[in-house]
Amino acid sequence: MFPFRIKAFQELTAAELYEIFRARAQIFVGEEKILYPDADGLDYSSLHIFRMQENGTVACYLRMFPDPEVSSALRIGRVLAVRKGEGLGTALMQTAIRTAGTQPGIHELRLGAQLHTAGFYEKLGFIRCSGEFSEAGIPHVAMRLELSSPAGGAQAEAPAPPDARASLLSVRTAVPGDAPRLLEIYAPYVRDTAVSFEYEVPSPEEFRRRIESTLLRYPFLVAEENGRVIGYCCAGVFKNRPAYDYAVETSIYVDPVARRTGAGRALYTALEDALARMGITNLYACIASPEAPDKYLTRNSIEFHSHLGYRLIGEHLRCGYKFGRWYNMVWMEKIIAPHTSPQAPLTWFLKL
Ligand SMILES: CC(C)(COP(=O)(O)OP(=O)(O)OC[C@H]1O[C@@H](n2cnc3c(N)ncnc32)[C@H](O)[C@@H]1OP(=O)(O)O)[C@@H](O)C(=O)NCCC(=O)NCCS
């Protein structure tokens, strides 16, 4: 089984779109005998969340789009799992809930559930918000979920920016062809800051090799806003001894012009989700730290990681020299899964 894909319409390949329509027809027309106009135009403004399986078909799918009636809500529809009884539906919905929680100005998820599926959504925290009604001859009930993530909770009182609904963020696995754009994002951090301790901007070929070699074992993810890549993150070897395999080092870079728009949280949420599914327990971030903030380095990254649940575990004094200045480096840690004995074996990202 492959990782979840979260894609705007224009990012879907022709094959993915074909398989999505095939799965929707198989479930809703073939199995449930519902005759409905499937191509209703809403796919264009939807985020499509799905998982492929080894034979190239869709294992589970849903779409999520701006609610036409409630500006701070997204609607979920066409929820399906081709393979039943494996927890795919729950994992799919949890991915959608997490994704919705990263969308600026979005505080609520809504859907129209077939009555017999209402219990499934209730287990995920949805509540009924209408009486029974009929749609395509099938009894339905309206349901809603208030998003409890900071994006949907702490900022719940803030009015949605007018264009928030037009800019859905999505996160997907990187491909080697992303290298030139990712390098555009990374290069200024190498050239103009001490955020990265590299002196020279790597070549596109070298960056491509980094993506390829990371993906053999670990996630390498990119965030897109309206089809444009605006940031990336990845995990890598923490220390090259097998006992350390349950720990990874994380890394994240967001285009300077797209910072503080939720891309960092969206990327790290997706990264943690993938790492947790691999069986990883410990995350480590190795972060340049200024003795006093200067024009090359602030405490931004340390504060961002603290905000996302990392704790400071150590500081190396003056171990980095760049632009003729000495910088400290800190290690920060986040535990994302319990440590047990025996510990379940890891699954490399490639095999998820
Ligand atoms: C660090 C970085 C990845 C953050 O990305 P971002 O897209 O700006 O972060 P987001 O907008 O998603 O912010 C996510 C959350 O962190 C908070 N946050 C972001 N920067 C913060 C900071 N400096 N201090 C406190 N909180 C911060 C946001 O308020 C937001 O909170 P919320 O989701 O609870 O509302 C980005 O600033 C960056 O690319 N920096 C340069 C590269 C870097 O330092 N990488 C790490 C190298 S180890």
Ligand as a Chemical Component Dictionary entry (heavy atoms), coordinates in Angstrom:
data_LIG
# 
_chem_comp.id                   LIG 
_chem_comp.type                 NON-POLYMER 
_chem_comp.pdbx_formal_charge   0 
_chem_comp.three_letter_code    LIG 
# 
loop_
_chem_comp_atom.comp_id 
_chem_comp_atom.atom_id 
_chem_comp_atom.alt_atom_id 
_chem_comp_atom.type_symbol 
_chem_comp_atom.charge 
_chem_comp_atom.model_Cartn_x 
_chem_comp_atom.model_Cartn_y 
_chem_comp_atom.model_Cartn_z 
_chem_comp_atom.pdbx_ordinal 
LIG C1  C1  C 0 10.794 27.355 10.268 1  
LIG C2  C2  C 0 9.857  27.400 9.067  2  
LIG C3  C3  C 0 9.952  26.058 8.342  3  
LIG C4  C4  C 0 8.417  27.617 9.548  4  
LIG O1  O1  O 0 7.543  27.488 8.438  5  
LIG P1  P1  P 0 6.233  28.400 8.302  6  
LIG O2  O2  O 0 5.547  27.983 7.044  7  
LIG O3  O3  O 0 6.616  29.825 8.425  8  
LIG O4  O4  O 0 5.393  27.971 9.570  9  
LIG P2  P2  P 0 3.803  27.954 9.690  10 
LIG O5  O5  O 0 3.243  29.199 9.089  11 
LIG O6  O6  O 0 3.257  26.662 9.188  12 
LIG O7  O7  O 0 3.637  27.993 11.249 13 
LIG C5  C5  C 0 3.200  26.829 11.964 14 
LIG C6  C6  C 0 2.946  27.228 13.376 15 
LIG O8  O8  O 0 4.199  27.626 13.975 16 
LIG C7  C7  C 0 4.088  28.954 14.449 17 
LIG N1  N1  N 0 5.365  29.606 14.196 18 
LIG C8  C8  C 0 6.008  29.750 13.008 19 
LIG N2  N2  N 0 7.155  30.412 13.204 20 
LIG C9  C9  C 0 7.206  30.688 14.529 21 
LIG C10 C10 C 0 8.123  31.368 15.343 22 
LIG N3  N3  N 0 9.227  31.932 14.829 23 
LIG N4  N4  N 0 7.868  31.487 16.662 24 
LIG C11 C11 C 0 6.756  30.930 17.209 25 
LIG N5  N5  N 0 5.820  30.264 16.472 26 
LIG C12 C12 C 0 6.067  30.166 15.150 27 
LIG C13 C13 C 0 2.985  29.596 13.639 28 
LIG O9  O9  O 0 2.390  30.667 14.352 29 
LIG C14 C14 C 0 2.028  28.428 13.458 30 
LIG O10 O10 O 0 1.279  28.256 14.634 31 
LIG P3  P3  P 0 -0.183 27.564 14.598 32 
LIG O11 O11 O 0 -0.185 26.545 13.472 33 
LIG O12 O12 O 0 -0.290 26.959 15.945 34 
LIG O13 O13 O 0 -1.116 28.703 14.333 35 
LIG C15 C15 C 0 10.190 28.575 8.103  36 
LIG O14 O14 O 0 10.246 29.747 8.852  37 
LIG C16 C16 C 0 11.496 28.381 7.394  38 
LIG O15 O15 O 0 11.534 27.805 6.312  39 
LIG N6  N6  N 0 12.596 28.878 7.978  40 
LIG C17 C17 C 0 13.894 28.736 7.389  41 
LIG C18 C18 C 0 14.362 27.332 7.339  42 
LIG C19 C19 C 0 14.581 26.747 8.693  43 
LIG O16 O16 O 0 14.853 27.430 9.674  44 
LIG N7  N7  N 0 14.477 25.415 8.713  45 
LIG C20 C20 C 0 14.787 24.625 9.849  46 
LIG C21 C21 C 0 16.231 24.263 9.739  47 
LIG S1  S1  S 0 16.597 23.097 10.985 48 
# 
loop_
_chem_comp_bond.comp_id 
_chem_comp_bond.atom_id_1 
_chem_comp_bond.atom_id_2 
_chem_comp_bond.value_order 
_chem_comp_bond.pdbx_ordinal 
LIG C1  C2  SING 1  
LIG C2  C3  SING 2  
LIG C2  C4  SING 3  
LIG C2  C15 SING 4  
LIG C4  O1  SING 5  
LIG O1  P1  SING 6  
LIG P1  O2  DOUB 7  
LIG P1  O3  SING 8  
LIG P1  O4  SING 9  
LIG O4  P2  SING 10 
LIG P2  O5  DOUB 11 
LIG P2  O6  SING 12 
LIG P2  O7  SING 13 
LIG O7  C5  SING 14 
LIG C5  C6  SING 15 
LIG C6  O8  SING 16 
LIG C6  C14 SING 17 
LIG O8  C7  SING 18 
LIG C7  N1  SING 19 
LIG C7  C13 SING 20 
LIG N1  C8  SING 21 
LIG N1  C12 SING 22 
LIG C8  N2  DOUB 23 
LIG N2  C9  SING 24 
LIG C9  C10 SING 25 
LIG C9  C12 DOUB 26 
LIG C10 N3  SING 27 
LIG C10 N4  DOUB 28 
LIG N4  C11 SING 29 
LIG C11 N5  DOUB 30 
LIG N5  C12 SING 31 
LIG C13 O9  SING 32 
LIG C13 C14 SING 33 
LIG C14 O10 SING 34 
LIG O10 P3  SING 35 
LIG P3  O11 DOUB 36 
LIG P3  O12 SING 37 
LIG P3  O13 SING 38 
LIG C15 O14 SING 39 
LIG C15 C16 SING 40 
LIG C16 O15 DOUB 41 
LIG C16 N6  SING 42 
LIG N6  C17 SING 43 
LIG C17 C18 SING 44 
LIG C18 C19 SING 45 
LIG C19 O16 DOUB 46 
LIG C19 N7  SING 47 
LIG N7  C20 SING 48 
LIG C20 C21 SING 49 
LIG C21 S1  SING 50 
# 
